[in-house]
Structures are given as structure tokens and as C-alpha cells.
Amino acid sequence: MINVIMSAEPVDLTPKFDQLKADILADNAAKLTANLTASENQNAVIDNKIDNLTTVNSATNTKIDEVKSDIASKVVIKSIQRGESLVSYESVINIAISAVDLNKSILNINCADGVSKTASGTTSDSTSFSAGGILTSATNLKLVGAKKLNAYMSYASIVFWEVIEYE
């Protein structure tokens, strides 16, 4: 019991003190409940965002798998044929190859340095030889040496070729 003496008779303040404690506890409980509700709402928002990200991630992975499958189905090499031929200026060489679909095939050509021979028979390394090629049919590759610049030129070079056919 809390007694306050303001007059000749003591006054019991316990009920007022108990009421004040109850009011403070009720106010704090209301604030805690409000904070808890706000926290739960924030958690729900975060959970919703996580769910959305998971859905987007799943959809992205599915699309990536579809694109990989699509690419894999379109970029398949059916066959590769390779060879090399000695090609000289103004020469034409026809090479038989296994049949390919011309609409689905490409030809790659590279030239190695050649050797030149002068009118007197002297040889020297050549660094400027060129040749071209074309698939003239499904079973023929045509290589052509460059045009001579003068009558004494007798350059030759190894031409490496590759025919790639896609599915």
C-alpha cells in the first residue's frame, strides 16, 4: 500500500498506481502489436518478392533451356572434309568430294607460302601467293591459282581446304 500524507488522514494511492501501470502496459502492448503487425506485413511483402523472383528465375531458366535446345538443333555439323593441294599460278584443280548440300555447306581456304622460280631456274621463297575456290557442284571443289603478273612467274603454294556441311 502506498500512502501519501497530505492531510491528517492517509490516502491510499495503490488503485491509481495499479490503474496507471495497467494503462502503460496496455499502451505498450498495443504498440508492440502494431509493430509486430507491421513486421509481419513487411515479411509478407518480402516473401511475395522472393516468390516473384523465384518465378522469374524459373521462367528464365526454362527460356535458357529452350534457346540452348533450339541452337543445338540448328547448329549441328553433319560432315567435315579436309585436304590440301599444290596450286600454281593460273592453274585450275578440280577435287572430287563426298556429296554435300550446297545450301548448307561452306568452303574454307588457306594458302601456305609458296616457292617461286625465275626464268633462269633460280628458286626463292614466295610470300605473296593467292588462290580461290568454289563448290561447283555437290561433289566437286574447284581451286584456282592467281593470275600471273609476268611470263616468268611460276609460283606454287599449298592450299588447305575444308568443306563443312551443316544439318
MODELLER restraints for C-alpha pairs under 7 A, 6 or more apart:
rsr = mdl.restraints
at = mdl.atoms
rsr.add(forms.Gaussian(group=physical.xy_distance, feature=features.Distance(at['CA:1:A'], at['CA:12:A']), mean=6.67, stdev=0.5))
rsr.add(forms.Gaussian(group=physical.xy_distance, feature=features.Distance(at['CA:1:A'], at['CA:14:A']), mean=5.73, stdev=0.5))
rsr.add(forms.Gaussian(group=physical.xy_distance, feature=features.Distance(at['CA:2:A'], at['CA:12:A']), mean=5.83, stdev=0.5))
rsr.add(forms.Gaussian(group=physical.xy_distance, feature=features.Distance(at['CA:2:A'], at['CA:13:A']), mean=5.63, stdev=0.5))
rsr.add(forms.Gaussian(group=physical.xy_distance, feature=features.Distance(at['CA:2:A'], at['CA:14:A']), mean=5.59, stdev=0.5))
rsr.add(forms.Gaussian(group=physical.xy_distance, feature=features.Distance(at['CA:3:A'], at['CA:10:A']), mean=5.85, stdev=0.5))
rsr.add(forms.Gaussian(group=physical.xy_distance, feature=features.Distance(at['CA:3:A'], at['CA:11:A']), mean=5.52, stdev=0.5))
rsr.add(forms.Gaussian(group=physical.xy_distance, feature=features.Distance(at['CA:3:A'], at['CA:12:A']), mean=5.08, stdev=0.5))
rsr.add(forms.Gaussian(group=physical.xy_distance, feature=features.Distance(at['CA:3:A'], at['CA:13:A']), mean=6.31, stdev=0.5))
rsr.add(forms.Gaussian(group=physical.xy_distance, feature=features.Distance(at['CA:4:A'], at['CA:10:A']), mean=5.96, stdev=0.5))
rsr.add(forms.Gaussian(group=physical.xy_distance, feature=features.Distance(at['CA:4:A'], at['CA:11:A']), mean=5.63, stdev=0.5))
rsr.add(forms.Gaussian(group=physical.xy_distance, feature=features.Distance(at['CA:5:A'], at['CA:11:A']), mean=6.58, stdev=0.5))
rsr.add(forms.Gaussian(group=physical.xy_distance, feature=features.Distance(at['CA:75:A'], at['CA:166:A']), mean=6.87, stdev=0.5))
rsr.add(forms.Gaussian(group=physical.xy_distance, feature=features.Distance(at['CA:76:A'], at['CA:166:A']), mean=5.73, stdev=0.5))
rsr.add(forms.Gaussian(group=physical.xy_distance, feature=features.Distance(at['CA:76:A'], at['CA:167:A']), mean=5.48, stdev=0.5))
rsr.add(forms.Gaussian(group=physical.xy_distance, feature=features.Distance(at['CA:77:A'], at['CA:165:A']), mean=6.03, stdev=0.5))
rsr.add(forms.Gaussian(group=physical.xy_distance, feature=features.Distance(at['CA:77:A'], at['CA:166:A']), mean=4.36, stdev=0.5))
rsr.add(forms.Gaussian(group=physical.xy_distance, feature=features.Distance(at['CA:77:A'], at['CA:167:A']), mean=5.94, stdev=0.5))
rsr.add(forms.Gaussian(group=physical.xy_distance, feature=features.Distance(at['CA:78:A'], at['CA:165:A']), mean=5.48, stdev=0.5))
rsr.add(forms.Gaussian(group=physical.xy_distance, feature=features.Distance(at['CA:78:A'], at['CA:166:A']), mean=4.95, stdev=0.5))
rsr.add(forms.Gaussian(group=physical.xy_distance, feature=features.Distance(at['CA:78:A'], at['CA:167:A']), mean=5.27, stdev=0.5))
rsr.add(forms.Gaussian(group=physical.xy_distance, feature=features.Distance(at['CA:79:A'], at['CA:164:A']), mean=5.93, stdev=0.5))
rsr.add(forms.Gaussian(group=physical.xy_distance, feature=features.Distance(at['CA:79:A'], at['CA:165:A']), mean=5.21, stdev=0.5))
rsr.add(forms.Gaussian(group=physical.xy_distance, feature=features.Distance(at['CA:79:A'], at['CA:166:A']), mean=6.99, stdev=0.5))
rsr.add(forms.Gaussian(group=physical.xy_distance, feature=features.Distance(at['CA:80:A'], at['CA:162:A']), mean=6.92, stdev=0.5))
rsr.add(forms.Gaussian(group=physical.xy_distance, feature=features.Distance(at['CA:80:A'], at['CA:163:A']), mean=5.69, stdev=0.5))
rsr.add(forms.Gaussian(group=physical.xy_distance, feature=features.Distance(at['CA:80:A'], at['CA:164:A']), mean=4.60, stdev=0.5))
rsr.add(forms.Gaussian(group=physical.xy_distance, feature=features.Distance(at['CA:80:A'], at['CA:165:A']), mean=6.41, stdev=0.5))
rsr.add(forms.Gaussian(group=physical.xy_distance, feature=features.Distance(at['CA:81:A'], at['CA:162:A']), mean=5.60, stdev=0.5))
rsr.add(forms.Gaussian(group=physical.xy_distance, feature=features.Distance(at['CA:81:A'], at['CA:163:A']), mean=5.12, stdev=0.5))
rsr.add(forms.Gaussian(group=physical.xy_distance, feature=features.Distance(at['CA:81:A'], at['CA:164:A']), mean=6.58, stdev=0.5))
rsr.add(forms.Gaussian(group=physical.xy_distance, feature=features.Distance(at['CA:82:A'], at['CA:161:A']), mean=5.67, stdev=0.5))
rsr.add(forms.Gaussian(group=physical.xy_distance, feature=features.Distance(at['CA:82:A'], at['CA:162:A']), mean=4.34, stdev=0.5))
rsr.add(forms.Gaussian(group=physical.xy_distance, feature=features.Distance(at['CA:82:A'], at['CA:163:A']), mean=6.43, stdev=0.5))
rsr.add(forms.Gaussian(group=physical.xy_distance, feature=features.Distance(at['CA:83:A'], at['CA:160:A']), mean=5.91, stdev=0.5))
rsr.add(forms.Gaussian(group=physical.xy_distance, feature=features.Distance(at['CA:83:A'], at['CA:161:A']), mean=5.43, stdev=0.5))
rsr.add(forms.Gaussian(group=physical.xy_distance, feature=features.Distance(at['CA:83:A'], at['CA:162:A']), mean=6.58, stdev=0.5))
rsr.add(forms.Gaussian(group=physical.xy_distance, feature=features.Distance(at['CA:84:A'], at['CA:158:A']), mean=6.47, stdev=0.5))
rsr.add(forms.Gaussian(group=physical.xy_distance, feature=features.Distance(at['CA:84:A'], at['CA:159:A']), mean=5.42, stdev=0.5))
rsr.add(forms.Gaussian(group=physical.xy_distance, feature=features.Distance(at['CA:84:A'], at['CA:160:A']), mean=4.32, stdev=0.5))
rsr.add(forms.Gaussian(group=physical.xy_distance, feature=features.Distance(at['CA:84:A'], at['CA:161:A']), mean=5.94, stdev=0.5))
rsr.add(forms.Gaussian(group=physical.xy_distance, feature=features.Distance(at['CA:85:A'], at['CA:158:A']), mean=5.55, stdev=0.5))
rsr.add(forms.Gaussian(group=physical.xy_distance, feature=features.Distance(at['CA:85:A'], at['CA:159:A']), mean=5.30, stdev=0.5))
rsr.add(forms.Gaussian(group=physical.xy_distance, feature=features.Distance(at['CA:85:A'], at['CA:160:A']), mean=6.68, stdev=0.5))
rsr.add(forms.Gaussian(group=physical.xy_distance, feature=features.Distance(at['CA:86:A'], at['CA:156:A']), mean=6.55, stdev=0.5))
rsr.add(forms.Gaussian(group=physical.xy_distance, feature=features.Distance(at['CA:86:A'], at['CA:157:A']), mean=5.57, stdev=0.5))
rsr.add(forms.Gaussian(group=physical.xy_distance, feature=features.Distance(at['CA:86:A'], at['CA:158:A']), mean=4.45, stdev=0.5))
rsr.add(forms.Gaussian(group=physical.xy_distance, feature=features.Distance(at['CA:86:A'], at['CA:159:A']), mean=6.16, stdev=0.5))
rsr.add(forms.Gaussian(group=physical.xy_distance, feature=features.Distance(at['CA:87:A'], at['CA:145:A']), mean=5.85, stdev=0.5))
rsr.add(forms.Gaussian(group=physical.xy_distance, feature=features.Distance(at['CA:87:A'], at['CA:156:A']), mean=5.40, stdev=0.5))
rsr.add(forms.Gaussian(group=physical.xy_distance, feature=features.Distance(at['CA:87:A'], at['CA:157:A']), mean=5.41, stdev=0.5))
rsr.add(forms.Gaussian(group=physical.xy_distance, feature=features.Distance(at['CA:87:A'], at['CA:158:A']), mean=6.11, stdev=0.5))
rsr.add(forms.Gaussian(group=physical.xy_distance, feature=features.Distance(at['CA:87:A'], at['CA:159:A']), mean=6.52, stdev=0.5))
rsr.add(forms.Gaussian(group=physical.xy_distance, feature=features.Distance(at['CA:88:A'], at['CA:145:A']), mean=5.47, stdev=0.5))
rsr.add(forms.Gaussian(group=physical.xy_distance, feature=features.Distance(at['CA:88:A'], at['CA:154:A']), mean=6.84, stdev=0.5))
rsr.add(forms.Gaussian(group=physical.xy_distance, feature=features.Distance(at['CA:88:A'], at['CA:155:A']), mean=5.58, stdev=0.5))
rsr.add(forms.Gaussian(group=physical.xy_distance, feature=features.Distance(at['CA:88:A'], at['CA:156:A']), mean=3.88, stdev=0.5))
rsr.add(forms.Gaussian(group=physical.xy_distance, feature=features.Distance(at['CA:88:A'], at['CA:157:A']), mean=6.24, stdev=0.5))
rsr.add(forms.Gaussian(group=physical.xy_distance, feature=features.Distance(at['CA:89:A'], at['CA:145:A']), mean=4.56, stdev=0.5))
rsr.add(forms.Gaussian(group=physical.xy_distance, feature=features.Distance(at['CA:89:A'], at['CA:146:A']), mean=5.05, stdev=0.5))
rsr.add(forms.Gaussian(group=physical.xy_distance, feature=features.Distance(at['CA:89:A'], at['CA:147:A']), mean=5.73, stdev=0.5))
rsr.add(forms.Gaussian(group=physical.xy_distance, feature=features.Distance(at['CA:89:A'], at['CA:148:A']), mean=5.80, stdev=0.5))
rsr.add(forms.Gaussian(group=physical.xy_distance, feature=features.Distance(at['CA:89:A'], at['CA:154:A']), mean=6.51, stdev=0.5))
rsr.add(forms.Gaussian(group=physical.xy_distance, feature=features.Distance(at['CA:89:A'], at['CA:155:A']), mean=6.04, stdev=0.5))
rsr.add(forms.Gaussian(group=physical.xy_distance, feature=features.Distance(at['CA:89:A'], at['CA:156:A']), mean=6.52, stdev=0.5))
rsr.add(forms.Gaussian(group=physical.xy_distance, feature=features.Distance(at['CA:90:A'], at['CA:144:A']), mean=6.59, stdev=0.5))
rsr.add(forms.Gaussian(group=physical.xy_distance, feature=features.Distance(at['CA:90:A'], at['CA:145:A']), mean=4.73, stdev=0.5))
rsr.add(forms.Gaussian(group=physical.xy_distance, feature=features.Distance(at['CA:90:A'], at['CA:146:A']), mean=5.46, stdev=0.5))
rsr.add(forms.Gaussian(group=physical.xy_distance, feature=features.Distance(at['CA:90:A'], at['CA:147:A']), mean=5.07, stdev=0.5))
rsr.add(forms.Gaussian(group=physical.xy_distance, feature=features.Distance(at['CA:90:A'], at['CA:148:A']), mean=6.59, stdev=0.5))
rsr.add(forms.Gaussian(group=physical.xy_distance, feature=features.Distance(at['CA:91:A'], at['CA:144:A']), mean=5.70, stdev=0.5))
rsr.add(forms.Gaussian(group=physical.xy_distance, feature=features.Distance(at['CA:91:A'], at['CA:145:A']), mean=5.11, stdev=0.5))
rsr.add(forms.Gaussian(group=physical.xy_distance, feature=features.Distance(at['CA:92:A'], at['CA:142:A']), mean=6.92, stdev=0.5))
rsr.add(forms.Gaussian(group=physical.xy_distance, feature=features.Distance(at['CA:92:A'], at['CA:143:A']), mean=5.73, stdev=0.5))
rsr.add(forms.Gaussian(group=physical.xy_distance, feature=features.Distance(at['CA:92:A'], at['CA:144:A']), mean=4.61, stdev=0.5))
rsr.add(forms.Gaussian(group=physical.xy_distance, feature=features.Distance(at['CA:92:A'], at['CA:145:A']), mean=6.58, stdev=0.5))
rsr.add(forms.Gaussian(group=physical.xy_distance, feature=features.Distance(at['CA:93:A'], at['CA:142:A']), mean=5.70, stdev=0.5))
rsr.add(forms.Gaussian(group=physical.xy_distance, feature=features.Distance(at['CA:93:A'], at['CA:143:A']), mean=5.13, stdev=0.5))
rsr.add(forms.Gaussian(group=physical.xy_distance, feature=features.Distance(at['CA:93:A'], at['CA:144:A']), mean=6.50, stdev=0.5))
rsr.add(forms.Gaussian(group=physical.xy_distance, feature=features.Distance(at['CA:94:A'], at['CA:140:A']), mean=6.51, stdev=0.5))
rsr.add(forms.Gaussian(group=physical.xy_distance, feature=features.Distance(at['CA:94:A'], at['CA:141:A']), mean=5.72, stdev=0.5))
rsr.add(forms.Gaussian(group=physical.xy_distance, feature=features.Distance(at['CA:94:A'], at['CA:142:A']), mean=4.55, stdev=0.5))
rsr.add(forms.Gaussian(group=physical.xy_distance, feature=features.Distance(at['CA:94:A'], at['CA:143:A']), mean=6.44, stdev=0.5))
rsr.add(forms.Gaussian(group=physical.xy_distance, feature=features.Distance(at['CA:95:A'], at['CA:140:A']), mean=5.67, stdev=0.5))
rsr.add(forms.Gaussian(group=physical.xy_distance, feature=features.Distance(at['CA:95:A'], at['CA:141:A']), mean=5.07, stdev=0.5))
rsr.add(forms.Gaussian(group=physical.xy_distance, feature=features.Distance(at['CA:95:A'], at['CA:142:A']), mean=6.29, stdev=0.5))
rsr.add(forms.Gaussian(group=physical.xy_distance, feature=features.Distance(at['CA:96:A'], at['CA:139:A']), mean=5.73, stdev=0.5))
rsr.add(forms.Gaussian(group=physical.xy_distance, feature=features.Distance(at['CA:96:A'], at['CA:140:A']), mean=4.86, stdev=0.5))
rsr.add(forms.Gaussian(group=physical.xy_distance, feature=features.Distance(at['CA:96:A'], at['CA:141:A']), mean=6.48, stdev=0.5))
rsr.add(forms.Gaussian(group=physical.xy_distance, feature=features.Distance(at['CA:97:A'], at['CA:139:A']), mean=4.89, stdev=0.5))
rsr.add(forms.Gaussian(group=physical.xy_distance, feature=features.Distance(at['CA:97:A'], at['CA:140:A']), mean=5.72, stdev=0.5))
rsr.add(forms.Gaussian(group=physical.xy_distance, feature=features.Distance(at['CA:97:A'], at['CA:141:A']), mean=6.92, stdev=0.5))
rsr.add(forms.Gaussian(group=physical.xy_distance, feature=features.Distance(at['CA:98:A'], at['CA:139:A']), mean=5.56, stdev=0.5))
rsr.add(forms.Gaussian(group=physical.xy_distance, feature=features.Distance(at['CA:99:A'], at['CA:138:A']), mean=4.94, stdev=0.5))
rsr.add(forms.Gaussian(group=physical.xy_distance, feature=features.Distance(at['CA:99:A'], at['CA:139:A']), mean=4.62, stdev=0.5))
rsr.add(forms.Gaussian(group=physical.xy_distance, feature=features.Distance(at['CA:100:A'], at['CA:138:A']), mean=5.02, stdev=0.5))
rsr.add(forms.Gaussian(group=physical.xy_distance, feature=features.Distance(at['CA:100:A'], at['CA:139:A']), mean=6.73, stdev=0.5))
rsr.add(forms.Gaussian(group=physical.xy_distance, feature=features.Distance(at['CA:100:A'], at['CA:165:A']), mean=6.37, stdev=0.5))
rsr.add(forms.Gaussian(group=physical.xy_distance, feature=features.Distance(at['CA:101:A'], at['CA:138:A']), mean=6.16, stdev=0.5))
rsr.add(forms.Gaussian(group=physical.xy_distance, feature=features.Distance(at['CA:101:A'], at['CA:165:A']), mean=6.98, stdev=0.5))
rsr.add(forms.Gaussian(group=physical.xy_distance, feature=features.Distance(at['CA:102:A'], at['CA:138:A']), mean=6.02, stdev=0.5))
rsr.add(forms.Gaussian(group=physical.xy_distance, feature=features.Distance(at['CA:104:A'], at['CA:165:A']), mean=5.63, stdev=0.5))
rsr.add(forms.Gaussian(group=physical.xy_distance, feature=features.Distance(at['CA:104:A'], at['CA:166:A']), mean=5.36, stdev=0.5))
rsr.add(forms.Gaussian(group=physical.xy_distance, feature=features.Distance(at['CA:105:A'], at['CA:163:A']), mean=6.75, stdev=0.5))
rsr.add(forms.Gaussian(group=physical.xy_distance, feature=features.Distance(at['CA:105:A'], at['CA:164:A']), mean=5.41, stdev=0.5))
rsr.add(forms.Gaussian(group=physical.xy_distance, feature=features.Distance(at['CA:105:A'], at['CA:165:A']), mean=4.16, stdev=0.5))
rsr.add(forms.Gaussian(group=physical.xy_distance, feature=features.Distance(at['CA:105:A'], at['CA:166:A']), mean=6.15, stdev=0.5))
rsr.add(forms.Gaussian(group=physical.xy_distance, feature=features.Distance(at['CA:106:A'], at['CA:163:A']), mean=5.74, stdev=0.5))
rsr.add(forms.Gaussian(group=physical.xy_distance, feature=features.Distance(at['CA:106:A'], at['CA:164:A']), mean=5.40, stdev=0.5))
rsr.add(forms.Gaussian(group=physical.xy_distance, feature=features.Distance(at['CA:106:A'], at['CA:165:A']), mean=6.64, stdev=0.5))
rsr.add(forms.Gaussian(group=physical.xy_distance, feature=features.Distance(at['CA:107:A'], at['CA:162:A']), mean=5.74, stdev=0.5))
rsr.add(forms.Gaussian(group=physical.xy_distance, feature=features.Distance(at['CA:107:A'], at['CA:163:A']), mean=4.65, stdev=0.5))
rsr.add(forms.Gaussian(group=physical.xy_distance, feature=features.Distance(at['CA:107:A'], at['CA:164:A']), mean=6.60, stdev=0.5))
rsr.add(forms.Gaussian(group=physical.xy_distance, feature=features.Distance(at['CA:108:A'], at['CA:161:A']), mean=5.66, stdev=0.5))
rsr.add(forms.Gaussian(group=physical.xy_distance, feature=features.Distance(at['CA:108:A'], at['CA:162:A']), mean=5.11, stdev=0.5))
rsr.add(forms.Gaussian(group=physical.xy_distance, feature=features.Distance(at['CA:108:A'], at['CA:163:A']), mean=6.49, stdev=0.5))
rsr.add(forms.Gaussian(group=physical.xy_distance, feature=features.Distance(at['CA:109:A'], at['CA:159:A']), mean=6.76, stdev=0.5))
rsr.add(forms.Gaussian(group=physical.xy_distance, feature=features.Distance(at['CA:109:A'], at['CA:160:A']), mean=5.69, stdev=0.5))
rsr.add(forms.Gaussian(group=physical.xy_distance, feature=features.Distance(at['CA:109:A'], at['CA:161:A']), mean=4.58, stdev=0.5))
rsr.add(forms.Gaussian(group=physical.xy_distance, feature=features.Distance(at['CA:109:A'], at['CA:162:A']), mean=6.58, stdev=0.5))
rsr.add(forms.Gaussian(group=physical.xy_distance, feature=features.Distance(at['CA:110:A'], at['CA:159:A']), mean=5.77, stdev=0.5))
rsr.add(forms.Gaussian(group=physical.xy_distance, feature=features.Distance(at['CA:110:A'], at['CA:160:A']), mean=5.17, stdev=0.5))
rsr.add(forms.Gaussian(group=physical.xy_distance, feature=features.Distance(at['CA:110:A'], at['CA:161:A']), mean=6.56, stdev=0.5))
rsr.add(forms.Gaussian(group=physical.xy_distance, feature=features.Distance(at['CA:111:A'], at['CA:130:A']), mean=6.65, stdev=0.5))
rsr.add(forms.Gaussian(group=physical.xy_distance, feature=features.Distance(at['CA:111:A'], at['CA:157:A']), mean=6.57, stdev=0.5))
rsr.add(forms.Gaussian(group=physical.xy_distance, feature=features.Distance(at['CA:111:A'], at['CA:158:A']), mean=5.87, stdev=0.5))
rsr.add(forms.Gaussian(group=physical.xy_distance, feature=features.Distance(at['CA:111:A'], at['CA:159:A']), mean=4.53, stdev=0.5))
rsr.add(forms.Gaussian(group=physical.xy_distance, feature=features.Distance(at['CA:111:A'], at['CA:160:A']), mean=6.20, stdev=0.5))
rsr.add(forms.Gaussian(group=physical.xy_distance, feature=features.Distance(at['CA:112:A'], at['CA:157:A']), mean=5.89, stdev=0.5))
rsr.add(forms.Gaussian(group=physical.xy_distance, feature=features.Distance(at['CA:112:A'], at['CA:158:A']), mean=5.34, stdev=0.5))
rsr.add(forms.Gaussian(group=physical.xy_distance, feature=features.Distance(at['CA:112:A'], at['CA:159:A']), mean=6.38, stdev=0.5))
rsr.add(forms.Gaussian(group=physical.xy_distance, feature=features.Distance(at['CA:113:A'], at['CA:126:A']), mean=5.88, stdev=0.5))
rsr.add(forms.Gaussian(group=physical.xy_distance, feature=features.Distance(at['CA:113:A'], at['CA:127:A']), mean=5.22, stdev=0.5))
rsr.add(forms.Gaussian(group=physical.xy_distance, feature=features.Distance(at['CA:113:A'], at['CA:129:A']), mean=6.83, stdev=0.5))
rsr.add(forms.Gaussian(group=physical.xy_distance, feature=features.Distance(at['CA:113:A'], at['CA:157:A']), mean=5.95, stdev=0.5))
rsr.add(forms.Gaussian(group=physical.xy_distance, feature=features.Distance(at['CA:114:A'], at['CA:125:A']), mean=6.21, stdev=0.5))
rsr.add(forms.Gaussian(group=physical.xy_distance, feature=features.Distance(at['CA:114:A'], at['CA:126:A']), mean=4.89, stdev=0.5))
rsr.add(forms.Gaussian(group=physical.xy_distance, feature=features.Distance(at['CA:114:A'], at['CA:127:A']), mean=6.57, stdev=0.5))
rsr.add(forms.Gaussian(group=physical.xy_distance, feature=features.Distance(at['CA:114:A'], at['CA:129:A']), mean=6.60, stdev=0.5))
rsr.add(forms.Gaussian(group=physical.xy_distance, feature=features.Distance(at['CA:114:A'], at['CA:155:A']), mean=6.30, stdev=0.5))
rsr.add(forms.Gaussian(group=physical.xy_distance, feature=features.Distance(at['CA:114:A'], at['CA:156:A']), mean=5.15, stdev=0.5))
rsr.add(forms.Gaussian(group=physical.xy_distance, feature=features.Distance(at['CA:114:A'], at['CA:157:A']), mean=4.02, stdev=0.5))
rsr.add(forms.Gaussian(group=physical.xy_distance, feature=features.Distance(at['CA:114:A'], at['CA:158:A']), mean=6.89, stdev=0.5))
rsr.add(forms.Gaussian(group=physical.xy_distance, feature=features.Distance(at['CA:115:A'], at['CA:123:A']), mean=6.64, stdev=0.5))
rsr.add(forms.Gaussian(group=physical.xy_distance, feature=features.Distance(at['CA:115:A'], at['CA:124:A']), mean=5.75, stdev=0.5))
rsr.add(forms.Gaussian(group=physical.xy_distance, feature=features.Distance(at['CA:115:A'], at['CA:125:A']), mean=4.59, stdev=0.5))
rsr.add(forms.Gaussian(group=physical.xy_distance, feature=features.Distance(at['CA:115:A'], at['CA:126:A']), mean=4.94, stdev=0.5))
rsr.add(forms.Gaussian(group=physical.xy_distance, feature=features.Distance(at['CA:115:A'], at['CA:155:A']), mean=5.61, stdev=0.5))
rsr.add(forms.Gaussian(group=physical.xy_distance, feature=features.Distance(at['CA:115:A'], at['CA:156:A']), mean=5.86, stdev=0.5))
rsr.add(forms.Gaussian(group=physical.xy_distance, feature=features.Distance(at['CA:115:A'], at['CA:157:A']), mean=6.84, stdev=0.5))
rsr.add(forms.Gaussian(group=physical.xy_distance, feature=features.Distance(at['CA:116:A'], at['CA:123:A']), mean=5.40, stdev=0.5))
rsr.add(forms.Gaussian(group=physical.xy_distance, feature=features.Distance(at['CA:116:A'], at['CA:124:A']), mean=5.34, stdev=0.5))
rsr.add(forms.Gaussian(group=physical.xy_distance, feature=features.Distance(at['CA:116:A'], at['CA:125:A']), mean=6.06, stdev=0.5))
rsr.add(forms.Gaussian(group=physical.xy_distance, feature=features.Distance(at['CA:116:A'], at['CA:126:A']), mean=5.62, stdev=0.5))
rsr.add(forms.Gaussian(group=physical.xy_distance, feature=features.Distance(at['CA:116:A'], at['CA:153:A']), mean=6.92, stdev=0.5))
rsr.add(forms.Gaussian(group=physical.xy_distance, feature=features.Distance(at['CA:116:A'], at['CA:154:A']), mean=5.68, stdev=0.5))
rsr.add(forms.Gaussian(group=physical.xy_distance, feature=features.Distance(at['CA:116:A'], at['CA:155:A']), mean=4.29, stdev=0.5))
rsr.add(forms.Gaussian(group=physical.xy_distance, feature=features.Distance(at['CA:116:A'], at['CA:156:A']), mean=6.79, stdev=0.5))
rsr.add(forms.Gaussian(group=physical.xy_distance, feature=features.Distance(at['CA:117:A'], at['CA:123:A']), mean=4.39, stdev=0.5))
rsr.add(forms.Gaussian(group=physical.xy_distance, feature=features.Distance(at['CA:117:A'], at['CA:124:A']), mean=6.61, stdev=0.5))
rsr.add(forms.Gaussian(group=physical.xy_distance, feature=features.Distance(at['CA:117:A'], at['CA:153:A']), mean=6.66, stdev=0.5))
rsr.add(forms.Gaussian(group=physical.xy_distance, feature=features.Distance(at['CA:117:A'], at['CA:154:A']), mean=5.49, stdev=0.5))
rsr.add(forms.Gaussian(group=physical.xy_distance, feature=features.Distance(at['CA:117:A'], at['CA:155:A']), mean=6.54, stdev=0.5))
rsr.add(forms.Gaussian(group=physical.xy_distance, feature=features.Distance(at['CA:118:A'], at['CA:152:A']), mean=5.80, stdev=0.5))
rsr.add(forms.Gaussian(group=physical.xy_distance, feature=features.Distance(at['CA:118:A'], at['CA:153:A']), mean=6.44, stdev=0.5))
rsr.add(forms.Gaussian(group=physical.xy_distance, feature=features.Distance(at['CA:119:A'], at['CA:152:A']), mean=5.29, stdev=0.5))
rsr.add(forms.Gaussian(group=physical.xy_distance, feature=features.Distance(at['CA:129:A'], at['CA:157:A']), mean=6.76, stdev=0.5))
rsr.add(forms.Gaussian(group=physical.xy_distance, feature=features.Distance(at['CA:130:A'], at['CA:145:A']), mean=6.52, stdev=0.5))
rsr.add(forms.Gaussian(group=physical.xy_distance, feature=features.Distance(at['CA:130:A'], at['CA:146:A']), mean=5.57, stdev=0.5))
rsr.add(forms.Gaussian(group=physical.xy_distance, feature=features.Distance(at['CA:131:A'], at['CA:143:A']), mean=6.92, stdev=0.5))
rsr.add(forms.Gaussian(group=physical.xy_distance, feature=features.Distance(at['CA:131:A'], at['CA:144:A']), mean=5.52, stdev=0.5))
rsr.add(forms.Gaussian(group=physical.xy_distance, feature=features.Distance(at['CA:131:A'], at['CA:145:A']), mean=4.44, stdev=0.5))
rsr.add(forms.Gaussian(group=physical.xy_distance, feature=features.Distance(at['CA:131:A'], at['CA:146:A']), mean=5.35, stdev=0.5))
rsr.add(forms.Gaussian(group=physical.xy_distance, feature=features.Distance(at['CA:132:A'], at['CA:143:A']), mean=5.70, stdev=0.5))
rsr.add(forms.Gaussian(group=physical.xy_distance, feature=features.Distance(at['CA:132:A'], at['CA:144:A']), mean=5.28, stdev=0.5))
rsr.add(forms.Gaussian(group=physical.xy_distance, feature=features.Distance(at['CA:132:A'], at['CA:145:A']), mean=6.64, stdev=0.5))
rsr.add(forms.Gaussian(group=physical.xy_distance, feature=features.Distance(at['CA:133:A'], at['CA:141:A']), mean=6.98, stdev=0.5))
rsr.add(forms.Gaussian(group=physical.xy_distance, feature=features.Distance(at['CA:133:A'], at['CA:142:A']), mean=5.37, stdev=0.5))
rsr.add(forms.Gaussian(group=physical.xy_distance, feature=features.Distance(at['CA:133:A'], at['CA:143:A']), mean=4.29, stdev=0.5))
rsr.add(forms.Gaussian(group=physical.xy_distance, feature=features.Distance(at['CA:133:A'], at['CA:144:A']), mean=6.05, stdev=0.5))
rsr.add(forms.Gaussian(group=physical.xy_distance, feature=features.Distance(at['CA:134:A'], at['CA:141:A']), mean=5.87, stdev=0.5))
rsr.add(forms.Gaussian(group=physical.xy_distance, feature=features.Distance(at['CA:134:A'], at['CA:142:A']), mean=5.34, stdev=0.5))
rsr.add(forms.Gaussian(group=physical.xy_distance, feature=features.Distance(at['CA:134:A'], at['CA:143:A']), mean=6.76, stdev=0.5))
rsr.add(forms.Gaussian(group=physical.xy_distance, feature=features.Distance(at['CA:135:A'], at['CA:141:A']), mean=4.57, stdev=0.5))
rsr.add(forms.Gaussian(group=physical.xy_distance, feature=features.Distance(at['CA:135:A'], at['CA:142:A']), mean=6.23, stdev=0.5))
rsr.add(forms.Gaussian(group=physical.xy_distance, feature=features.Distance(at['CA:136:A'], at['CA:142:A']), mean=6.50, stdev=0.5))
